[in-house]
């Protein structure tokens, strides 16, 4: 696993490396997954507002679950559209961040979401991303997620467009 040297001379992991390292440490048990998900929600507070739980994570692929509860419901007694968008962005984002090279910065530039069915009950979002491995200039790459209900019916699909740039371009203000 590649690392970068900070100005103080200590070794620091890039965000995607920290993500995979933390998952490797905590993802093997139910309690560990809850801890990982809690820390993730504290790191990204808006994402944490839906209290999703990461079930599996490998570079470029993730499964996240969302329990149906009052705090994510709308007036139609189903899971709110924005909670679904948040869940889809989380799943696709974890897939992208876990798959990009260590010397790459990533930022969301667009979301496309389809709502196919009222979402009720426990949901599973499966995110995937396959970014290029050698990024020498700013490019766009898409990560996606499909959200299914307990019956396996797809309730929503999301495509998240990311701008990927070499870290040194971003630090110079070029990316």
N, C-alpha and C positions, 0 to 999 in steps of 0.2 A: 504494500500500500504506500503510495507516494505521500510525502509530506512537504510542507514548506517551512522555511526558517523565518521566524519573526525578527524584528529589529533588535530585540533583546537577546537573540541568539538561541532561543528555545524552539523546540519543534512544536508546530501546531498543525492540526488536521484541517483540511478544507471542509466546508459545510457538508458536502456529500459523503466525505469520509467519516465525519463525526456521526452522521445519520446511520450509516451502515455499521460502524463500530458500536454505537449505542444499541442498535437492534440486535447485533450479535451477542451483546451482553445480556439484554433483557427479554428478547423476543421468544425465548424458549419455554416460557411458562405463562400461565394465565395472569398471575400477579405481575410478572415482568412486563407483559404486554400492556397491562393497565398503567404501570409506572411509566413506560415509554410513551404511551398515549397522553398521559397527564402532563409529562414534561414537554411534549410536542405542543400541547394546547397552551401551556404557559409561555412557550417561546413565541407562538403565533396566537395572541389572545383572541382575535376574531374567529380564527379557525377553531380554537378551543371552545368557543361558545356553544357548539353543537354536541360536544362531548363524544365524538366518534372514537372508536377503538381500532387500532391497527391490528390485523390478524396475521398478516404475512407481508414480508418485504424482502425482495431481492432486487439487484440493480435492474431498473426498467419495468418492474412489475410489483404490484401491491394489492392487497385486499384490505378494505376498511369497512367496519360495520357501524350502523347507526340505529340506536334503539328508538322506537316510536314512543314519544312522551310529550306531555303538554307543551313544554318549552320550545318544541320544534314544529308545533301544529299551527294551522291556519283556521280561519272561521268556517271552513268547509269540512272540518274534522279529518283532514289529511295532512301529511307533512308539507310544510311550506316550500314554495318554489325556491326561495333563496337558501333555505337549509339544504335542499337538493343540490343547488349550484355550489354551495360551500363544500358539501361532501364530495362532489365530483371534482372540484378544484383541488381538494386535499388529496384525493386518490391519484389524480393525474400528476399533481405537483410532486408528491413523494416518488412516483415512478420516474419523473424527469430528473429531479435533484439527485436521486440515487444512481442515475445512469450517466450523468455528464462527467467529463474528465475533470480532474482536480484543478486544472488551470483555467476553468471556464466559469463565467458568471452567467446567471440566468434571470430573466424577468418576464412576467406575464405581460403580453401586449394585447390580447384579445381572447374572449370566451364565446363559444357557440354552444348553446344548449337546447336540447329538444325535450319537451315534457310529453310523454306518451300515455301515461296512465296515472290516476291518483295514487299517491304513495301512502301506504298504510302498513303498519307492522314493522318488524325488523328488516332493515335494508342492508345489502352488501354491495359495495362499490368496488369494481375491479379496474385498476388503473394500469396503463401501459405507456411506455415511451421507448423510442429507439433513436436517440440523438446520435449524430456522427461522432466518431471518436477523436478526430483531429480537427479542431476548430481554430482556424488561423485568422478569420475575420468574422464580423457580426453576421449571423445568419438567423433565419426563423426555423423553428422545429415545432412539431405538434405532438402533444401528449393527449391521450384520451381516457375516458372512463365510461363504463356502463354500470348503471345502478339497477339492481334487481330486488324484487320483494321476496318474501318467504316462499312464494309459489314458483319462483324462478322467472316470473314475468319481468321484462324490462320496463321500468317506469321512467327512466331518463337516460339520455346520452349526452356527453359533453366532450367538446374538443377545446383544448387550451393551447393557444398559440404563444410560444416562448421566443424571446430574442436571446440568443446565445452569443456570447462574445468572449474572446480571450481575456483573462483577468488583467493582463498588463495593459490592454487597450482601455479597459474601464478605468483603471487607476490613473491613466494619462488623460482621461476625459474624452476619449475617442469613441467609446462603445456605447 
